Amino acid sequence: MKEQIQVKREKDLEEGNQSYFWIKSDGEKKLATENFVPGNQVYKEKLIIKKGIEYRLWDPFRSKLAASIMNDLNDFPFENKTKVLYLGASTGTTVSHISDIVGPNGIIFAVEHASRVARDFLDRVAAYRKNIMPILQDARKPKEYFSVFGKVDVVYVDIAQPDQTEIAINNCEMFLKKGGYFFLVIKTRSIDVTKAPKRIVDEEIEKLKEKFDVIQSIDLHPYDKDHAMVIATFRN
Ligand code: SAM
């Protein structure tokens, strides 16, 4: 069956500033980004061509940013030209979609400390995408990211560490511009297995209040179990 595609502008996006798309595929409305590297797949996601433009379906079961959109994320600060510091790049599933969105004039400084994972990320993602600057470093040592220049618009953190909020705050203090956005994935079980997930999220939010305005907290169920996304802006 031929793919029927609806490319629809999101209500919160300005004209000429399209970041992600809803595409009808297999009878369902699915999330997609415009492929920055046509023909290139990252995680065997489906590629769909419409009017000469190739889109990559964005799987919310594989990407917590996509899961956040599915679960009614209010503010989406990633757009053409956005500068992002991303901690915990892993093999690059989410980074690749952000790379589609920020385009040739944006940049993603993508930090990953596990060398085997980072090699995979380099070979399969960063090598094809000129807007990704891979950084093989520990997010606990932001002073050692020598390639990050200037301040960024968004800091995105998904490192699944018990002290991830403190690590994230240190990185924001060094690199996030005033008023910039902060996305924090909270893997509730990795912080403390004995506490209820909501309590863990509330405790992490409490740590942010001194320097951030927390604007939304999203439970990622059913796409991701025991994870939440917290979105805040940096007061400084
Ligand atoms: N954000 C990825 C995505 O959506 O495709 C998934 C990230 S995965 C849950 C967490 C990653 O953080 C792992 O690849 C891990 O090696 C990395 N990580 C954990 N601690 C780190 C640290 N201190 N510095 C840099 N990377 C770290």
Boltz pocket constraint, residues with backbone or C-beta under 6 A from the ligand:
constraints:
  - pocket:
      binder: B
      contacts: [[A, 62], [A, 63], [A, 64], [A, 87], [A, 88], [A, 89], [A, 90], [A, 91], [A, 92], [A, 93], [A, 94], [A, 95], [A, 111], [A, 112], [A, 113], [A, 114], [A, 117], [A, 137], [A, 138], [A, 139], [A, 140], [A, 158], [A, 159], [A, 160], [A, 161]]
      max_distance: 6.0
